[in-house]
Amino acid sequence: MCLIAFSWQPGAHRALRLLANRDEFYDRATAPAGWWPDLPHIWGGRDLQAGGSWLGVTRHGRLAALTNHRDGRVPPPAHARSRGELVADFLAGDDSPRQYLARVMARRRDYGGFNLLVADLGAGELWYGGSRDGAGPRALAAGLYGLSNAVLDTPWPKVERLKQGLAGWTGDDEAAAFALLDDHRPAEPALLPDTGVGAEWERRLSPVFIHSPGYGTRAQTLLTLSGDELRLVERERDADGAVLGLRRACLQLARHTALKGAC
């Protein structure tokens, strides 16, 4: 996943609104979001090549989401582990967000560059950590945040654009949210970051919605939490940019159950 904007309100009246695009090579085998057959308390998409995920939740209110940290000047570690396992391992385990990120930081050099969000929504905890300098780990206070392929809240044009759109989204209008995630506009050349991949790739990767030969936005996620009610929608996209389908999940965190007929 390469772009996430989220608004977080912890405390007694906890609330979370999150919009995300997952960008990946089209030929990488992927399962759309759903309940995992081998771990049926987890809902999310799945990377069929390495078994991990980019975003998922559990019936108990655990949440994890991942982006890559892009730096073409830094070679990946030899025999790097799949970053998607960081999401899957948190969802399958029972460490607190603080405990989990402490363990991840101790072995962060085993992975290519990454940013990781982990949460215990029932406890009102949302944490951020990553593999690069300045990437935490730390608990997140109430606020509006954006995350792409640099550290949290690095003001890339697409990050700022999606944050601004999210600030005006109430969580009720799916069409409006997907319109924000479908923004194809590239950044102005003067505003492009320099991550060591060359000007042409910086331009291709600069829109909120990426569509280029061989690589682009493959999944789009809307998530809302209000009190104990968690709702998710994932929209799948193909190599032509066409919509393949919608997947939904609705959870009542206090009961650790999926809501029937409420999505």
C-alpha positions in Angstrom: 0.0 0.0 0.0 1.4 3.3 -0.9 -0.9 6.1 0.3 -3.0 6.4 3.5 -4.8 9.4 5.0 -6.5 9.1 8.3 -8.2 11.1 11.0 -7.8 9.7 14.5 -9.8 10.6 17.6 -8.9 8.4 20.6 -10.6 8.5 24.0 -14.1 7.7 25.2 -15.7 8.7 21.9 -13.0 7.1 19.7 -13.3 7.6 15.9 -11.2 6.8 12.9 -11.7 7.7 9.3 -9.2 6.2 6.8 -8.7 6.3 3.0 -6.0 4.2 1.4 -4.7 3.1 -2.0 -2.6 0.0 -2.4 -0.2 0.2 -5.3 1.6 -2.9 -6.6 2.8 -4.6 -9.7 -0.2 -6.1 -11.6 1.4 -9.5 -12.0 1.8 -10.1 -8.2 -0.7 -12.6 -7.2 -3.2 -11.1 -4.7 -6.4 -12.2 -2.9 -9.1 -9.6 -2.4 -10.2 -8.6 1.1 -12.1 -11.2 3.0 -11.9 -13.4 6.1 -8.7 -15.5 6.0 -9.4 -19.3 5.8 -6.5 -20.2 8.0 -6.9 -17.2 10.4 -10.7 -16.6 10.3 -10.6 -13.7 12.8 -8.6 -11.6 10.3 -10.2 -9.6 7.5 -8.1 -8.1 4.7 -6.5 -8.5 1.4 -3.6 -11.0 1.0 -0.4 -11.2 -1.0 -0.4 -14.7 -2.4 3.3 -14.6 -3.2 4.5 -14.2 0.4 1.4 -14.5 2.5 1.3 -11.1 4.1 -1.0 -8.1 3.7 -1.0 -4.4 3.3 -4.1 -3.6 5.5 -6.2 -5.7 7.7 -8.3 -5.8 10.9 -9.5 -8.5 13.4 -12.7 -9.1 15.1 -11.1 -7.9 18.3 -10.3 -4.5 16.8 -6.6 -4.9 15.9 -5.6 -2.9 12.8 -2.4 -2.9 10.8 -1.5 -1.1 7.6 1.8 -0.8 5.7 3.5 1.4 3.1 6.9 1.0 1.6 9.6 3.7 2.2 10.9 4.6 -1.2 14.6 5.4 -1.6 16.2 4.2 -4.8 19.7 5.1 -3.5 19.5 2.5 -0.7 19.8 -1.1 -1.8 17.4 -3.5 -0.1 19.0 -6.0 2.3 20.2 -9.3 0.9 17.5 -11.9 1.4 15.0 -9.3 2.7 11.9 -10.6 4.4 8.5 -9.7 3.0 7.2 -6.4 4.5 3.7 -7.7 4.4 4.4 -10.2 7.2 4.6 -7.2 9.5 0.9 -6.7 9.1 0.0 -10.3 9.2 2.1 -11.0 12.3 0.5 -8.1 14.3 -3.0 -9.2 13.4 -2.3 -12.8 14.3 -0.6 -12.0 17.6 -1.6 -10.4 20.9 1.2 -8.0 21.6 0.2 -4.4 22.3 1.1 -1.9 19.6 3.9 -0.6 21.8 5.3 -4.1 22.4 5.0 -5.1 18.7 6.7 -2.0 17.4 9.6 -2.5 19.9 10.1 -6.0 18.5 9.9 -4.8 14.9 12.3 -2.0 15.4 14.9 -4.5 16.7 14.8 -6.3 13.4 13.9 -3.5 11.0 17.0 -4.0 8.9 15.7 -7.4 7.8 13.2 -5.6 5.6 13.2 -3.1 2.8 12.1 0.4 3.8 8.7 0.5 5.4 6.2 2.5 7.4 3.8 0.6 9.7 0.6 1.6 11.5 -0.7 -0.7 14.3 -3.7 -0.2 16.5 -5.7 -1.7 19.2 -8.9 0.2 18.4 -10.8 -1.2 21.4 -8.2 0.2 23.7 -8.0 3.5 21.8 -4.3 3.0 20.8 -2.8 3.8 17.4 0.9 3.7 16.9 3.3 4.5 14.0 6.8 3.2 13.4 9.1 2.7 10.4 12.6 1.6 9.3 14.0 5.1 8.5 15.4 7.8 10.7 12.6 10.0 12.1 10.0 7.2 11.9 9.2 6.7 15.6 7.9 4.5 17.0 5.3 6.6 18.8 1.7 6.7 19.8 -0.4 9.0 17.7 -2.5 11.8 19.4 -5.7 13.0 17.9 -5.2 14.6 14.5 -5.2 14.3 10.7 -2.3 12.4 9.2 -1.0 11.3 5.8 1.4 8.5 4.9 3.0 7.6 1.6 6.5 6.4 0.8 8.3 8.6 3.2 8.0 9.2 6.9 4.6 10.1 8.4 3.3 13.5 7.3 6.0 14.2 4.7 4.2 16.8 2.7 4.2 15.2 -0.8 1.6 16.7 -3.1 -0.6 13.6 -3.1 -0.4 13.2 0.6 -1.5 16.8 1.2 -4.3 16.5 -1.4 -5.7 13.3 0.1 -5.5 14.8 3.6 -7.4 17.9 2.5 -10.1 15.7 0.9 -10.4 13.5 4.0 -10.9 16.6 6.2 -14.1 17.2 4.3 -15.3 13.6 4.2 -17.9 12.7 6.9 -17.6 8.9 6.5 -21.0 8.4 5.0 -20.6 9.1 1.3 -18.7 6.2 -0.4 -18.8 7.8 -3.8 -17.2 10.9 -2.6 -14.4 8.9 -0.8 -13.7 6.9 -3.9 -13.6 10.1 -6.0 -10.8 11.3 -3.7 -8.9 8.0 -4.1 -9.4 8.1 -7.9 -7.5 11.4 -8.4 -5.2 10.8 -11.4 -3.6 14.3 -11.4 0.3 14.2 -11.3 2.2 16.7 -9.2 3.7 19.7 -10.7 7.3 19.0 -11.8 8.7 21.5 -9.3 6.9 19.7 -6.4 8.1 16.2 -7.2 10.2 14.5 -4.5 13.6 13.1 -5.3 13.6 9.5 -4.0 16.3 8.3 -6.4 14.1 6.6 -9.0 14.4 9.3 -11.7 12.1 12.1 -12.8 9.9 10.0 -15.0 9.0 7.5 -12.3 8.6 10.3 -9.8 6.0 11.8 -12.1 4.2 8.4 -12.6 4.1 7.7 -8.9 2.9 11.2 -7.9 -0.9 10.9 -8.4 -3.2 9.7 -5.7 -4.4 7.0 -8.2 -1.5 5.4 -10.1 -2.1 3.8 -13.5 1.0 2.9 -15.5 2.2 -0.1 -17.6 2.8 -3.0 -15.2 2.2 -1.1 -12.0 -0.6 0.9 -10.4 -3.4 1.1 -7.8 -4.9 -2.3 -7.2 -7.0 -1.9 -4.1 -8.8 1.1 -2.5 -10.0 1.0 1.1 -12.4 3.0 3.1 -12.5 2.5 6.9 -14.6 4.2 9.5 -14.8 3.6 13.3 -17.4 5.3 15.4 -17.5 4.1 19.0 -17.5 0.3 18.8 -18.7 0.0 15.2 -16.1 -0.6 12.5 -16.9 -0.6 8.8 -14.6 -1.3 5.9 -15.0 -1.3 2.1 -12.4 -2.5 -0.3 -12.6 -1.8 -4.1 -10.5 -3.9 -6.3 -9.0 -2.5 -9.6 -7.4 -4.3 -12.6 -4.5 -3.4 -14.9 -6.9 -1.4 -17.1 -8.1 0.6 -14.1 -11.5 -1.0 -14.2 -13.4 -1.9 -11.0 -13.5 -5.6 -10.3 -15.7 -5.6 -7.3 -16.4 -4.4 -3.7 -15.7 -6.3 -0.5 -17.3 -5.2 2.9 -16.9 -5.9 6.5 -18.8 -4.5 9.5 -17.7 -5.3 13.1 -19.0 -4.6 16.6 -15.8 -4.4 18.6 -17.3 -4.8 22.0 -18.9 -8.1 21.0 -16.0 -9.3 18.7 -18.6 -10.2 16.1 -19.3 -9.4 12.5 -22.6 -7.5 12.0 -25.0 -9.3 9.8 -26.9 -7.3 7.1 -25.5 -4.0 8.4 -23.1 -3.3 5.5 
